[in-house]
Amino acid sequence: MLSFVALPPAPKVIMAARVALACAAALASTTTALATTTAARAAIVEYSLRYTDSLPLARGWEHQHAVAALGGLANRAAPALYTPYTDADTMWFNRSTVAGGWLADARVTSPGVCAV
């Protein structure tokens, strides 16, 4: 059985998590609005997590996990938020969006990068 020791989070990590949550919440509301206005084609918002490689380790981890948690909520009913991090993510997404793929009719938009 694993046991974890709770360490007090550093103030910068807490602030980074709050910023990541705010960005992800904004993206989730955007994806919900796009998904409800586009019935024929799936509307998918692309939010790249590659920028987290340039952050300090703890801060990048907080951003990745906050976006992943909110992405689960945004993608509950249908694919709405795509968060590539590695080249493998991009490869599989490209395979899904080619003619005959299950996301062939998807419309992908990219909101840009949130300020951190």
C-alpha positions in Angstrom: 0.0 0.0 0.0 1.3 3.4 -0.9 1.3 6.3 1.4 1.9 9.9 0.5 3.3 12.7 2.5 1.5 16.0 2.0 4.0 18.8 1.4 2.9 22.4 1.7 2.7 23.7 -1.9 4.9 26.6 -2.9 3.0 29.9 -3.5 4.2 30.0 -7.1 2.9 26.5 -7.8 -0.5 27.4 -6.4 -0.6 30.5 -8.6 0.5 28.5 -11.7 -2.3 26.0 -11.0 -4.8 28.8 -10.7 -3.7 30.3 -14.0 -3.8 26.9 -15.7 -7.3 26.2 -14.3 -8.5 29.6 -15.5 -7.1 29.0 -19.0 -8.5 25.5 -19.1 -11.9 26.7 -17.9 -12.0 29.3 -20.6 -11.1 26.7 -23.1 -13.8 24.3 -21.8 -16.5 27.0 -22.1 -15.2 27.8 -25.6 -15.4 24.1 -26.6 -18.9 23.8 -25.2 -20.1 26.8 -27.1 -18.4 25.6 -30.3 -19.8 22.1 -29.9 -23.4 23.3 -29.4 -23.3 25.6 -32.4 -21.9 23.1 -34.9 -24.2 20.1 -35.2 -22.9 18.7 -38.6 -19.2 18.9 -37.9 -17.5 18.3 -34.6 -15.8 21.5 -33.3 -12.5 20.6 -31.5 -10.3 23.2 -29.8 -6.6 22.4 -29.9 -4.7 23.5 -26.8 -1.1 22.4 -27.0 0.7 21.5 -23.8 4.1 21.6 -25.4 4.8 24.9 -23.7 4.9 23.2 -20.3 8.3 21.7 -21.2 9.8 25.2 -20.8 8.3 25.6 -17.3 9.8 24.5 -14.0 9.0 20.9 -13.4 6.4 21.4 -10.7 4.7 24.2 -12.6 4.5 22.2 -15.8 3.1 19.3 -13.9 0.3 21.5 -12.4 -0.6 22.9 -15.9 -0.7 19.5 -17.5 -2.9 17.9 -14.9 -5.2 20.9 -14.5 -5.9 20.9 -18.3 -6.2 17.1 -18.4 -8.8 17.2 -15.6 -10.9 19.9 -17.3 -10.4 18.2 -20.7 -12.1 15.1 -19.3 -15.1 17.2 -18.5 -15.1 19.1 -21.8 -14.8 15.8 -23.7 -17.5 13.9 -21.7 -20.2 14.1 -24.4 -18.1 14.3 -27.5 -14.5 15.1 -28.6 -14.2 18.9 -28.0 -10.7 19.6 -26.6 -7.5 18.2 -28.0 -4.4 18.7 -25.9 -1.3 17.5 -27.8 1.9 17.1 -25.8 4.1 14.6 -27.8 4.6 13.9 -31.4 2.7 10.6 -30.9 -0.4 12.6 -29.8 -0.2 14.6 -33.1 0.3 11.4 -35.1 -2.8 9.7 -33.7 -4.9 12.8 -34.1 -3.8 13.1 -37.7 -4.8 9.5 -38.3 -8.2 10.1 -36.8 -8.9 13.2 -38.9 -8.1 11.8 -42.4 -10.9 10.9 -44.8 -12.6 7.8 -43.4 -11.3 8.5 -39.8 -13.8 8.9 -37.0 -13.0 12.7 -36.8 -12.8 13.2 -40.5 -15.4 16.0 -40.4 -14.0 17.7 -37.3 -13.3 21.5 -37.4 -10.2 22.2 -35.4 -9.5 25.7 -34.0 -6.6 26.9 -31.9 -7.2 29.7 -29.4 -3.5 30.5 -29.0 -1.5 30.3 -25.7 -2.8 31.6 -22.4 -0.5 34.0 -20.6 1.2 32.3 -17.6 
